[in-house]
Amino acid sequence: MGNFGNEYVANLQIALPLAVAIIFLLIIFGYFYNRLMDSLNGKEHSSLYVAGGVIITVGAAALISWKSALLFTVLFILDGIFMIAGEFKRTEKKHRSSPRRKRMPYVANGLLDEAKMAITEARNRLGKGIKNGGVTSEDLHVIEHELNTVNLKILEVQHIQVNEK
């Protein structure tokens, strides 16, 4: 190793256990870091997470030779800065081209649930009438009422959307 390695690395009694420990810890780190990446599900700016992983690896290499770690840090910065900047640019372009949908307020979700229940009741009443051999005027009245309820709930949801803008 000569002068390029850290002083204690020249001693094989220290260098060999250190190398084994570094390899073992980097394998564990790689496994859990990959699980972190999986949990992100392709969220934006993954290049920063990659850069974080590289920093950990270079830090582990610094235990053997801080000079080589410094050299590789500079090299990774020189080629990685363009990758990170390009990823930020692509992410920004993707966000501009696909606007986000706003989450509906809880009131609107409640109204839509009421409309869904009214449709289900109308469908059940119609199915029961057909099964019994004919739809009665009472069934038609209930179905009309439920469909009017659906219409009113949809109008209320539209009113909520207009007021939020």
C-alpha positions in Angstrom: 0.0 0.0 0.0 2.9 2.3 0.6 2.0 5.9 1.6 -1.3 5.8 -0.2 -3.2 3.8 2.6 -3.9 5.0 6.1 -1.2 4.2 8.6 -3.0 1.4 10.5 -3.9 -0.4 7.2 -0.2 -1.3 6.8 -0.6 -3.7 9.7 -2.2 -6.9 8.4 -3.6 -7.7 11.8 -5.8 -4.6 11.5 -6.2 -4.4 7.7 -7.8 -7.9 7.3 -10.5 -7.6 10.0 -11.2 -4.0 8.8 -11.7 -5.2 5.2 -14.0 -8.0 6.3 -16.0 -5.6 8.5 -16.3 -3.1 5.7 -17.5 -5.7 3.3 -20.0 -7.1 5.8 -21.4 -3.7 6.7 -21.7 -2.6 3.1 -23.6 -5.7 2.2 -26.0 -5.0 5.1 -26.2 -1.3 4.2 -26.9 -2.2 0.5 -29.7 -4.6 1.5 -31.5 -2.1 3.7 -30.9 0.9 1.4 -32.4 -1.1 -1.5 -35.5 -1.8 0.7 -35.7 2.0 1.3 -35.6 2.6 -2.5 -38.4 0.0 -3.0 -40.5 1.8 -0.4 -40.2 5.1 -2.3 -41.8 3.5 -5.4 -40.1 5.8 -7.9 -40.7 9.0 -6.1 -38.9 12.0 -7.5 -35.2 12.8 -7.1 -33.9 9.3 -6.8 -30.5 10.5 -8.0 -30.0 12.1 -4.6 -30.6 8.8 -2.9 -28.0 7.2 -5.3 -25.6 10.0 -4.4 -26.2 9.2 -0.7 -25.4 5.6 -1.2 -22.2 6.5 -3.0 -21.2 8.8 -0.1 -21.6 5.8 2.3 -19.4 3.6 0.1 -16.7 6.3 -0.3 -16.8 6.8 3.4 -16.2 3.1 4.0 -13.3 3.3 1.5 -11.9 6.3 3.5 -11.3 3.8 6.4 -8.7 2.2 4.2 -7.3 5.2 2.4 -8.6 8.7 2.9 -6.5 9.9 0.0 -8.2 7.5 -2.5 -11.6 8.3 -0.9 -11.0 12.0 -1.5 -9.9 11.3 -5.1 -13.0 9.2 -5.8 -15.3 11.8 -4.1 -14.0 14.4 -6.6 -14.4 12.0 -9.5 -18.0 11.1 -8.5 -18.9 14.8 -8.1 -17.5 15.6 -11.5 -19.6 13.1 -13.3 -22.6 12.8 -10.9 -23.4 16.5 -10.8 -24.7 16.4 -14.4 -26.7 13.3 -13.7 -28.4 14.9 -10.7 -29.1 18.1 -12.6 -30.5 16.2 -15.6 -32.8 14.2 -13.3 -34.1 17.3 -11.6 -34.8 18.8 -15.1 -36.6 15.7 -16.3 -38.7 15.6 -13.1 -39.7 19.2 -13.4 -40.7 18.7 -17.0 -42.8 15.7 -16.1 -44.6 17.6 -13.4 -45.4 20.5 -15.7 -46.9 18.1 -18.3 -49.1 16.2 -15.9 -51.0 18.4 -13.5 -51.8 16.9 -10.1 -55.4 16.3 -9.2 -56.6 17.9 -6.0 -58.0 15.7 -3.3 -61.7 16.1 -2.8 -62.9 17.3 0.6 -64.5 14.8 3.0 -67.9 16.5 2.4 -67.7 15.7 -1.3 -66.7 12.1 -0.6 -69.7 11.8 1.8 -72.1 13.2 -0.8 -70.8 10.7 -3.4 -71.3 7.9 -1.0 -74.9 9.0 -0.5 -75.4 9.1 -4.2 -73.9 5.6 -4.6 -76.3 4.3 -1.9 -79.3 5.9 -3.6 -78.3 4.2 -6.9 -77.9 0.9 -5.1 -81.4 1.3 -3.6 -82.9 2.2 -7.0 -81.2 -0.8 -8.6 -82.4 -3.1 -5.8 -86.0 -1.8 -6.1 -86.0 -2.2 -9.8 -84.5 -5.7 -9.6 -87.1 -6.7 -7.0 -89.9 -5.4 -9.2 -88.7 -7.3 -12.2 -88.3 -10.5 -10.2 -91.8 -10.2 -8.9 -93.3 -9.9 -12.4 -93.7 -6.2 -12.7 -92.6 -2.8 -11.2 -95.4 -1.2 -9.2 -96.1 2.5 -9.1 -94.7 2.5 -5.5 -91.4 1.0 -6.9 -91.3 3.6 -9.6 -91.9 6.4 -7.1 -89.0 5.1 -4.9 -86.7 4.8 -7.9 -87.6 8.3 -9.0 -86.9 9.6 -5.5 -83.5 7.8 -5.4 -82.5 9.1 -8.8 -83.4 12.7 -7.8 -81.3 12.2 -4.7 -78.3 11.1 -6.9 -78.9 14.2 -9.1 -79.0 16.5 -6.0 -75.8 15.0 -4.5 -73.9 15.4 -7.8 -75.0 19.0 -7.9 -73.8 19.6 -4.4 -70.4 18.1 -5.2 -70.2 20.4 -8.2 -71.1 23.3 -6.0 -68.3 22.4 -3.6 -65.8 22.3 -6.4 -66.9 25.7 -7.7 -66.5 27.3 -4.2 -63.0 25.8 -3.7 -61.6 27.5 -6.8 
